[in-house]
């Protein structure tokens, strides 16, 4: 039976639809790997962040320091030589200032270590009202300027201070008996008073890590308090004590405000000698020489401080957290 025109057109439409569907379902050819994109090197991006602070540091700190070193090799008659160092190192005033600086720094460090150890032991292991508040006050004390402590000592023990004023009121004398703040002993007392908290802070942190089980076991075995301190507590605190002592030694070596505000004219340290040569005598080359020597000593002591801290850190961080500890500091 012959097919009608309508059937023929329907077949053609179906065939076209099938062909079109087949064309649409054919997958596209593999486009291949994506084109590489240009990325900025990581080092270049980091350099963009590092260069500004490094440049600012060099401009603010390294450049003036380089000028001081350069000036120390520049005699007044011009040129560059080591003659300024030979001249300054041969002066008796420099040798006396160096000896005063070292002796006062060592004495203040020893006094701060002894006093700081005793006070830290009391705060950490002897319960008393206000102990925790006193421990917090130490953190605030670290922010005080050094001349503030010196002024307080002058108000108490100066020639016109409270102690001498009370003495003259009671006895009727023309002056009081206390006049030691203008001597090396007064400078030593002021530095010990100011720098003792710098020793106490790391010691309190170390004492807070002492295991209470060891203290209880030692006490149960009949050990006396001094033996417990010597055998149990001090071995744990020695690294922190050494780190605090090294830090105080560096700070005492560069202390200027305490010596200046005590008015001890006969006590000349290296920082005071720099001030005298630069401001009073106008000898800028000699002042730069003394400053370079002081910087060298400070860097050497700071390297010692960093070495002590580096040896302390692994030991303090090797403890487990499951053992009971003291919470005093």
C-alpha atoms as a printed R data frame, in Angstrom:
    type eleno elety resid chain resno      x      y       z
1   ATOM     1    CA   UNK     A     1  0.000  0.000   0.000
2   ATOM     2    CA   UNK     A     2  1.607  3.335  -1.041
3   ATOM     3    CA   UNK     A     3  2.519  5.669   1.815
4   ATOM     4    CA   UNK     A     4  0.848  9.029   2.143
5   ATOM     5    CA   UNK     A     5  2.623 12.363   2.035
6   ATOM     6    CA   UNK     A     6  1.936 12.849   5.711
7   ATOM     7    CA   UNK     A     7  3.733  9.620   6.687
8   ATOM     8    CA   UNK     A     8  6.687 10.480   4.465
9   ATOM     9    CA   UNK     A     9  7.050 13.890   6.090
10  ATOM    10    CA   UNK     A    10  6.861 12.316   9.560
11  ATOM    11    CA   UNK     A    11  9.654  9.881   8.697
12  ATOM    12    CA   UNK     A    12 11.800 12.737   7.451
13  ATOM    13    CA   UNK     A    13 11.226 14.712  10.632
14  ATOM    14    CA   UNK     A    14 12.091 11.672  12.779
15  ATOM    15    CA   UNK     A    15 15.250 11.053  10.796
16  ATOM    16    CA   UNK     A    16 16.322 14.661  11.125
17  ATOM    17    CA   UNK     A    17 15.702 14.571  14.890
18  ATOM    18    CA   UNK     A    18 17.742 11.390  15.261
19  ATOM    19    CA   UNK     A    19 20.579 12.873  13.243
20  ATOM    20    CA   UNK     A    20 20.493 16.080  15.224
21  ATOM    21    CA   UNK     A    21 20.505 14.132  18.505
22  ATOM    22    CA   UNK     A    22 23.438 12.083  17.311
23  ATOM    23    CA   UNK     A    23 25.326 15.209  16.454
24  ATOM    24    CA   UNK     A    24 24.632 16.718  19.867
25  ATOM    25    CA   UNK     A    25 25.676 13.593  21.753
26  ATOM    26    CA   UNK     A    26 29.058 13.287  20.078
27  ATOM    27    CA   UNK     A    27 31.658 14.249  22.678
28  ATOM    28    CA   UNK     A    28 33.887 17.217  22.007
29  ATOM    29    CA   UNK     A    29 37.483 16.501  21.159
30  ATOM    30    CA   UNK     A    30 40.008 16.486  24.060
31  ATOM    31    CA   UNK     A    31 40.957 20.115  24.672
32  ATOM    32    CA   UNK     A    32 44.335 19.050  26.133
33  ATOM    33    CA   UNK     A    33 46.067 20.482  29.221
34  ATOM    34    CA   UNK     A    34 45.129 24.029  30.195
35  ATOM    35    CA   UNK     A    35 47.392 26.760  29.069
36  ATOM    36    CA   UNK     A    36 49.968 27.610  31.704
37  ATOM    37    CA   UNK     A    37 49.276 30.821  33.589
38  ATOM    38    CA   UNK     A    38 52.001 33.200  34.569
39  ATOM    39    CA   UNK     A    39 52.487 33.281  38.333
40  ATOM    40    CA   UNK     A    40 54.568 35.674  40.332
41  ATOM    41    CA   UNK     A    41 57.508 33.940  42.026
42  ATOM    42    CA   UNK     A    42 56.979 33.390  45.761
43  ATOM    43    CA   UNK     A    43 60.331 34.917  46.591
44  ATOM    44    CA   UNK     A    44 59.449 38.142  44.808
45  ATOM    45    CA   UNK     A    45 56.161 38.518  46.718
46  ATOM    46    CA   UNK     A    46 57.899 37.910  50.036
47  ATOM    47    CA   UNK     A    47 60.632 40.361  49.160
48  ATOM    48    CA   UNK     A    48 57.983 43.007  48.615
49  ATOM    49    CA   UNK     A    49 56.882 42.624  52.240
50  ATOM    50    CA   UNK     A    50 60.347 42.235  53.758
51  ATOM    51    CA   UNK     A    51 62.202 45.097  52.075
52  ATOM    52    CA   UNK     A    52 60.252 48.032  53.614
53  ATOM    53    CA   UNK     A    53 60.784 47.022  57.281
54  ATOM    54    CA   UNK     A    54 64.401 46.081  56.594
55  ATOM    55    CA   UNK     A    55 64.975 49.451  54.924
56  ATOM    56    CA   UNK     A    56 63.306 51.244  57.835
57  ATOM    57    CA   UNK     A    57 65.443 49.298  60.325
58  ATOM    58    CA   UNK     A    58 68.588 50.138  58.423
59  ATOM    59    CA   UNK     A    59 67.672 53.822  58.224
60  ATOM    60    CA   UNK     A    60 66.655 54.206  61.867
61  ATOM    61    CA   UNK     A    61 69.176 51.923  63.624
62  ATOM    62    CA   UNK     A    62 71.914 50.486  61.443
63  ATOM    63    CA   UNK     A    63 72.812 53.721  59.664
64  ATOM    64    CA   UNK     A    64 73.360 55.747  62.891
65  ATOM    65    CA   UNK     A    65 75.302 52.813  64.355
66  ATOM    66    CA   UNK     A    66 77.483 52.698  61.252
67  ATOM    67    CA   UNK     A    67 78.086 56.435  61.591
68  ATOM    68    CA   UNK     A    68 79.209 55.977  65.202
69  ATOM    69    CA   UNK     A    69 81.649 53.246  64.204
70  ATOM    70    CA   UNK     A    70 82.895 55.320  61.257
71  ATOM    71    CA   UNK     A    71 83.362 58.387  63.455
72  ATOM    72    CA   UNK     A    72 85.346 56.355  65.990
73  ATOM    73    CA   UNK     A    73 88.007 55.797  63.308
74  ATOM    74    CA   UNK     A    74 88.105 59.468  62.268
75  ATOM    75    CA   UNK     A    75 90.656 61.626  64.135
76  ATOM    76    CA   UNK     A    76 90.069 65.350  64.506
77  ATOM    77    CA   UNK     A    77 92.841 66.134  62.017
78  ATOM    78    CA   UNK     A    78 91.112 64.095  59.309
79  ATOM    79    CA   UNK     A    79 91.700 60.737  57.710
80  ATOM    80    CA   UNK     A    80 90.878 57.355  59.149
81  ATOM    81    CA   UNK     A    81 92.999 55.362  61.576
82  ATOM    82    CA   UNK     A    82 92.968 53.531  64.878
83  ATOM    83    CA   UNK     A    83 94.699 56.432  66.632
84  ATOM    84    CA   UNK     A    84 91.479 57.484  68.480
85  ATOM    85    CA   UNK     A    85 91.235 53.999  69.993
86  ATOM    86    CA   UNK     A    86 94.845 54.088  71.110
87  ATOM    87    CA   UNK     A    87 94.345 57.504  72.677
88  ATOM    88    CA   UNK     A    88 91.120 56.639  74.516
89  ATOM    89    CA   UNK     A    89 92.266 53.217  75.706
90  ATOM    90    CA   UNK     A    90 95.394 54.825  77.168
91  ATOM    91    CA   UNK     A    91 93.394 57.289  79.276
92  ATOM    92    CA   UNK     A    92 93.065 56.600  82.981
93  ATOM    93    CA   UNK     A    93 89.472 57.884  82.921
94  ATOM    94    CA   UNK     A    94 88.524 55.151  80.448
95  ATOM    95    CA   UNK     A    95 90.130 52.419  82.525
96  ATOM    96    CA   UNK     A    96 88.420 53.686  85.668
97  ATOM    97    CA   UNK     A    97 85.061 53.874  83.873
98  ATOM    98    CA   UNK     A    98 85.487 50.335  82.536
99  ATOM    99    CA   UNK     A    99 86.362 49.024  85.994
100 ATOM   100    CA   UNK     A   100 83.403 50.844  87.584
101 ATOM   101    CA   UNK     A   101 81.037 49.525  84.922
102 ATOM   102    CA   UNK     A   102 82.131 45.923  85.331
103 ATOM   103    CA   UNK     A   103 82.251 45.989  89.149
104 ATOM   104    CA   UNK     A   104 78.873 47.686  89.548
105 ATOM   105    CA   UNK     A   105 77.259 45.445  86.934
106 ATOM   106    CA   UNK     A   106 78.616 42.259  88.537
107 ATOM   107    CA   UNK     A   107 77.759 43.430  92.064
108 ATOM   108    CA   UNK     A   108 74.235 44.499  91.100
109 ATOM   109    CA   UNK     A   109 73.679 41.225  89.282
110 ATOM   110    CA   UNK     A   110 74.829 39.181  92.273
111 ATOM   111    CA   UNK     A   111 72.650 41.209  94.637
112 ATOM   112    CA   UNK     A   112 69.614 40.977  92.355
113 ATOM   113    CA   UNK     A   113 70.094 37.210  92.016
114 ATOM   114    CA   UNK     A   114 70.300 36.670  95.792
115 ATOM   115    CA   UNK     A   115 67.407 38.978  96.671
116 ATOM   116    CA   UNK     A   116 65.285 37.825  93.743
117 ATOM   117    CA   UNK     A   117 65.768 34.167  94.651
118 ATOM   118    CA   UNK     A   118 64.713 34.699  98.263
119 ATOM   119    CA   UNK     A   119 61.664 36.802  97.362
120 ATOM   120    CA   UNK     A   120 60.596 34.401  94.605
121 ATOM   121    CA   UNK     A   121 60.830 31.441  97.014
122 ATOM   122    CA   UNK     A   122 58.671 33.263  99.552
123 ATOM   123    CA   UNK     A   123 56.041 34.283  97.008
124 ATOM   124    CA   UNK     A   124 55.895 30.864  95.357
125 ATOM   125    CA   UNK     A   125 56.026 28.492  98.332
126 ATOM   126    CA   UNK     A   126 55.002 30.452 101.440
127 ATOM   127    CA   UNK     A   127 51.272 31.187 101.422
128 ATOM   128    CA   UNK     A   128 50.415 34.629 102.763
129 ATOM   129    CA   UNK     A   129 47.655 37.174 102.093
130 ATOM   130    CA   UNK     A   130 48.349 39.261  99.017
131 ATOM   131    CA   UNK     A   131 50.940 36.895  97.549
132 ATOM   132    CA   UNK     A   132 49.165 36.601  94.204
133 ATOM   133    CA   UNK     A   133 48.667 40.384  94.010
134 ATOM   134    CA   UNK     A   134 52.365 40.900  94.747
135 ATOM   135    CA   UNK     A   135 53.242 38.486  91.959
136 ATOM   136    CA   UNK     A   136 51.102 40.493  89.542
137 ATOM   137    CA   UNK     A   137 52.665 43.744  90.735
138 ATOM   138    CA   UNK     A   138 56.070 42.478  89.641
139 ATOM   139    CA   UNK     A   139 54.870 42.494  86.033
140 ATOM   140    CA   UNK     A   140 53.809 46.135  86.421
141 ATOM   141    CA   UNK     A   141 57.097 47.026  88.127
142 ATOM   142    CA   UNK     A   142 59.029 45.896  85.049
143 ATOM   143    CA   UNK     A   143 57.500 48.793  83.116
144 ATOM   144    CA   UNK     A   144 58.724 51.454  85.548
145 ATOM   145    CA   UNK     A   145 61.599 53.699  84.377
146 ATOM   146    CA   UNK     A   146 64.840 53.325  86.286
147 ATOM   147    CA   UNK     A   147 65.043 56.975  87.341
148 ATOM   148    CA   UNK     A   148 61.723 56.600  89.194
149 ATOM   149    CA   UNK     A   149 63.288 54.107  91.602
150 ATOM   150    CA   UNK     A   150 66.284 56.398  92.030
151 ATOM   151    CA   UNK     A   151 64.048 59.343  92.876
152 ATOM   152    CA   UNK     A   152 62.194 57.223  95.435
153 ATOM   153    CA   UNK     A   153 65.490 56.308  97.096
154 ATOM   154    CA   UNK     A   154 66.533 59.969  97.104
155 ATOM   155    CA   UNK     A   155 63.288 60.923  98.833
156 ATOM   156    CA   UNK     A   156 63.961 58.274 101.468
157 ATOM   157    CA   UNK     A   157 67.746 58.262 101.983
158 ATOM   158    CA   UNK     A   158 69.014 61.398 100.242
159 ATOM   159    CA   UNK     A   159 70.730 64.236 102.082
160 ATOM   160    CA   UNK     A   160 67.374 66.033 102.220
161 ATOM   161    CA   UNK     A   161 65.322 62.855 102.384
162 ATOM   162    CA   UNK     A   162 62.842 61.610 104.939
163 ATOM   163    CA   UNK     A   163 65.321 59.577 106.983
164 ATOM   164    CA   UNK     A   164 67.777 62.450 107.374
165 ATOM   165    CA   UNK     A   165 64.922 64.871 108.010
166 ATOM   166    CA   UNK     A   166 63.594 62.681 110.810
167 ATOM   167    CA   UNK     A   167 67.094 62.461 112.297
168 ATOM   168    CA   UNK     A   168 67.574 66.231 112.292
169 ATOM   169    CA   UNK     A   169 64.120 66.783 113.819
170 ATOM   170    CA   UNK     A   170 64.815 64.370 116.660
171 ATOM   171    CA   UNK     A   171 68.448 65.242 117.395
172 ATOM   172    CA   UNK     A   172 68.571 68.856 116.272
173 ATOM   173    CA   UNK     A   173 71.661 68.175 114.146
174 ATOM   174    CA   UNK     A   174 72.410 70.294 111.108
175 ATOM   175    CA   UNK     A   175 72.440 67.309 108.742
176 ATOM   176    CA   UNK     A   176 71.596 63.650 108.753
177 ATOM   177    CA   UNK     A   177 74.023 60.747 108.796
178 ATOM   178    CA   UNK     A   178 72.930 59.183 105.497
179 ATOM   179    CA   UNK     A   179 74.854 60.274 102.423
180 ATOM   180    CA   UNK     A   180 75.676 56.990 100.734
181 ATOM   181    CA   UNK     A   181 73.525 57.455  97.604
182 ATOM   182    CA   UNK     A   182 76.254 59.614  96.052
183 ATOM   183    CA   UNK     A   183 78.746 56.755  96.392
184 ATOM   184    CA   UNK     A   184 79.113 53.491  94.455
185 ATOM   185    CA   UNK     A   185 77.114 51.812  97.227
186 ATOM   186    CA   UNK     A   186 74.141 54.049  96.484
187 ATOM   187    CA   UNK     A   187 74.312 53.208  92.774
188 ATOM   188    CA   UNK     A   188 74.589 49.535  93.691
189 ATOM   189    CA   UNK     A   189 71.539 49.719  95.956
190 ATOM   190    CA   UNK     A   190 69.473 51.505  93.315
191 ATOM   191    CA   UNK     A   191 70.371 48.988  90.606
192 ATOM   192    CA   UNK     A   192 69.673 45.999  92.853
193 ATOM   193    CA   UNK     A   193 66.299 47.489  93.792
194 ATOM   194    CA   UNK     A   194 65.352 48.144  90.193
195 ATOM   195    CA   UNK     A   195 66.635 44.956  88.561
196 ATOM   196    CA   UNK     A   196 65.554 42.387  91.180
197 ATOM   197    CA   UNK     A   197 62.091 41.909  89.549
198 ATOM   198    CA   UNK     A   198 63.852 41.021  86.293
199 ATOM   199    CA   UNK     A   199 65.228 37.988  88.146
200 ATOM   200    CA   UNK     A   200 62.021 37.199  90.021
201 ATOM   201    CA   UNK     A   201 59.801 36.968  86.938
202 ATOM   202    CA   UNK     A   202 61.549 33.979  85.282
203 ATOM   203    CA   UNK     A   203 62.073 32.362  88.685
204 ATOM   204    CA   UNK     A   204 58.362 32.513  89.509
205 ATOM   205    CA   UNK     A   205 57.603 30.974  86.129
206 ATOM   206    CA   UNK     A   206 60.082 28.174  86.851
207 ATOM   207    CA   UNK     A   207 58.726 27.577  90.367
208 ATOM   208    CA   UNK     A   208 55.216 27.235  88.972
209 ATOM   209    CA   UNK     A   209 56.463 24.177  87.037
210 ATOM   210    CA   UNK     A   210 57.845 22.360  90.091
211 ATOM   211    CA   UNK     A   211 55.931 19.130  90.712
212 ATOM   212    CA   UNK     A   212 54.161 19.176  94.042
213 ATOM   213    CA   UNK     A   213 54.581 15.411  94.242
214 ATOM   214    CA   UNK     A   214 58.350 15.800  94.597
215 ATOM   215    CA   UNK     A   215 57.937 18.350  97.382
216 ATOM   216    CA   UNK     A   216 55.441 16.162  99.232
217 ATOM   217    CA   UNK     A   217 57.619 13.077  98.861
218 ATOM   218    CA   UNK     A   218 60.695 14.921 100.138
219 ATOM   219    CA   UNK     A   219 58.759 16.299 103.109
220 ATOM   220    CA   UNK     A   220 57.304 12.858 103.882
221 ATOM   221    CA   UNK     A   221 60.823 11.411 103.966
222 ATOM   222    CA   UNK     A   222 61.784 13.947 106.617
223 ATOM   223    CA   UNK     A   223 63.785 16.395 104.510
224 ATOM   224    CA   UNK     A   224 64.166 19.851 106.026
225 ATOM   225    CA   UNK     A   225 62.982 22.920 104.055
226 ATOM   226    CA   UNK     A   226 66.521 24.028 103.178
227 ATOM   227    CA   UNK     A   227 67.345 20.552 101.905
228 ATOM   228    CA   UNK     A   228 64.174 20.520  99.798
229 ATOM   229    CA   UNK     A   229 65.147 23.875  98.336
230 ATOM   230    CA   UNK     A   230 68.690 22.730  97.589
231 ATOM   231    CA   UNK     A   231 67.860 19.272  96.234
232 ATOM   232    CA   UNK     A   232 64.464 19.729  94.557
233 ATOM   233    CA   UNK     A   233 63.689 23.367  93.847
234 ATOM   234    CA   UNK     A   234 67.052 24.892  92.926
235 ATOM   235    CA   UNK     A   235 67.961 22.320  90.241
236 ATOM   236    CA   UNK     A   236 64.722 23.188  88.472
237 ATOM   237    CA   UNK     A   237 65.296 26.933  88.837
238 ATOM   238    CA   UNK     A   238 68.987 27.149  87.924
239 ATOM   239    CA   UNK     A   239 68.423 27.651  84.156
240 ATOM   240    CA   UNK     A   240 65.947 30.471  84.784
241 ATOM   241    CA   UNK     A   241 68.257 31.943  87.423
242 ATOM   242    CA   UNK     A   242 71.144 31.934  84.955
243 ATOM   243    CA   UNK     A   243 69.008 33.487  82.213
244 ATOM   244    CA   UNK     A   244 67.753 36.225  84.549
245 ATOM   245    CA   UNK     A   245 71.281 36.925  85.772
246 ATOM   246    CA   UNK     A   246 72.623 37.234  82.226
247 ATOM   247    CA   UNK     A   247 69.827 39.643  81.313
248 ATOM   248    CA   UNK     A   248 70.410 41.798  84.407
249 ATOM   249    CA   UNK     A   249 74.150 41.869  83.683
250 ATOM   250    CA   UNK     A   250 73.489 43.246  80.189
251 ATOM   251    CA   UNK     A   251 71.060 45.863  81.520
252 ATOM   252    CA   UNK     A   252 73.389 46.956  84.325
253 ATOM   253    CA   UNK     A   253 76.263 47.315  81.895
254 ATOM   254    CA   UNK     A   254 74.298 49.913  79.907
255 ATOM   255    CA   UNK     A   255 72.491 51.662  82.778
256 ATOM   256    CA   UNK     A   256 72.695 55.441  82.562
257 ATOM   257    CA   UNK     A   257 69.670 56.923  84.324
258 ATOM   258    CA   UNK     A   258 70.399 55.496  87.774
259 ATOM   259    CA   UNK     A   259 73.986 56.737  87.817
260 ATOM   260    CA   UNK     A   260 72.920 60.162  86.586
261 ATOM   261    CA   UNK     A   261 70.005 60.667  88.993
262 ATOM   262    CA   UNK     A   262 71.889 59.536  92.096
263 ATOM   263    CA   UNK     A   263 74.283 62.436  91.553
264 ATOM   264    CA   UNK     A   264 77.324 60.242  92.203
265 ATOM   265    CA   UNK     A   265 79.940 62.451  90.575
266 ATOM   266    CA   UNK     A   266 82.821 60.131  91.441
267 ATOM   267    CA   UNK     A   267 81.062 57.130  89.888
268 ATOM   268    CA   UNK     A   268 81.776 57.259  86.153
269 ATOM   269    CA   UNK     A   269 80.674 54.298  84.055
270 ATOM   270    CA   UNK     A   270 81.046 53.794  80.310
271 ATOM   271    CA   UNK     A   271 77.629 55.322  79.474
272 ATOM   272    CA   UNK     A   272 78.446 58.295  81.724
273 ATOM   273    CA   UNK     A   273 81.833 58.660  80.018
274 ATOM   274    CA   UNK     A   274 80.134 58.775  76.618
275 ATOM   275    CA   UNK     A   275 77.862 61.535  77.925
276 ATOM   276    CA   UNK     A   276 80.788 63.464  79.421
277 ATOM   277    CA   UNK     A   277 82.942 63.303  76.298
278 ATOM   278    CA   UNK     A   278 80.148 64.136  73.863
279 ATOM   279    CA   UNK     A   279 78.134 66.755  75.760
280 ATOM   280    CA   UNK     A   280 80.551 68.325  78.244
281 ATOM   281    CA   UNK     A   281 83.916 68.010  76.490
282 ATOM   282    CA   UNK     A   282 82.797 68.101  72.847
283 ATOM   283    CA   UNK     A   283 85.051 65.132  72.034
284 ATOM   284    CA   UNK     A   284 82.729 63.304  69.668
285 ATOM   285    CA   UNK     A   285 85.391 60.955  68.342
286 ATOM   286    CA   UNK     A   286 86.387 59.853  71.848
287 ATOM   287    CA   UNK     A   287 82.707 59.435  72.763
288 ATOM   288    CA   UNK     A   288 82.198 57.210  69.727
289 ATOM   289    CA   UNK     A   289 85.208 55.100  70.706
290 ATOM   290    CA   UNK     A   290 83.807 54.531  74.197
291 ATOM   291    CA   UNK     A   291 80.371 53.815  72.709
292 ATOM   292    CA   UNK     A   292 81.800 51.183  70.363
293 ATOM   293    CA   UNK     A   293 83.574 49.476  73.265
294 ATOM   294    CA   UNK     A   294 80.353 49.526  75.270
295 ATOM   295    CA   UNK     A   295 78.414 48.107  72.332
296 ATOM   296    CA   UNK     A   296 80.956 45.300  71.907
297 ATOM   297    CA   UNK     A   297 80.646 44.340  75.576
298 ATOM   298    CA   UNK     A   298 76.851 44.478  75.375
299 ATOM   299    CA   UNK     A   299 76.722 42.283  72.267
300 ATOM   300    CA   UNK     A   300 79.030 39.727  73.880
301 ATOM   301    CA   UNK     A   301 76.904 39.585  77.019
302 ATOM   302    CA   UNK     A   302 73.707 39.432  74.955
303 ATOM   303    CA   UNK     A   303 75.110 36.464  73.060
304 ATOM   304    CA   UNK     A   304 75.753 34.812  76.436
305 ATOM   305    CA   UNK     A   305 72.170 35.602  77.476
306 ATOM   306    CA   UNK     A   306 70.740 34.065  74.291
307 ATOM   307    CA   UNK     A   307 72.879 30.961  74.774
308 ATOM   308    CA   UNK     A   308 71.570 30.509  78.311
309 ATOM   309    CA   UNK     A   309 67.971 31.026  77.169
310 ATOM   310    CA   UNK     A   310 68.401 28.527  74.330
311 ATOM   311    CA   UNK     A   311 69.662 25.902  76.744
312 ATOM   312    CA   UNK     A   312 66.838 26.651  79.153
313 ATOM   313    CA   UNK     A   313 63.923 26.404  76.706
314 ATOM   314    CA   UNK     A   314 64.059 22.654  75.863
315 ATOM   315    CA   UNK     A   315 64.341 21.744  79.512
316 ATOM   316    CA   UNK     A   316 61.379 23.844  80.584
317 ATOM   317    CA   UNK     A   317 59.222 22.538  77.749
318 ATOM   318    CA   UNK     A   318 59.927 18.845  78.248
319 ATOM   319    CA   UNK     A   319 57.458 18.360  81.044
320 ATOM   320    CA   UNK     A   320 54.179 16.593  80.664
321 ATOM   321    CA   UNK     A   321 50.958 18.318  81.484
322 ATOM   322    CA   UNK     A   322 49.398 15.519  83.516
323 ATOM   323    CA   UNK     A   323 51.398 16.079  86.724
324 ATOM   324    CA   UNK     A   324 50.127 18.434  89.377
325 ATOM   325    CA   UNK     A   325 52.068 21.678  89.650
326 ATOM   326    CA   UNK     A   326 52.154 24.709  91.819
327 ATOM   327    CA   UNK     A   327 49.924 27.542  90.689
328 ATOM   328    CA   UNK     A   328 51.528 30.286  92.777
329 ATOM   329    CA   UNK     A   329 53.093 32.181  89.853
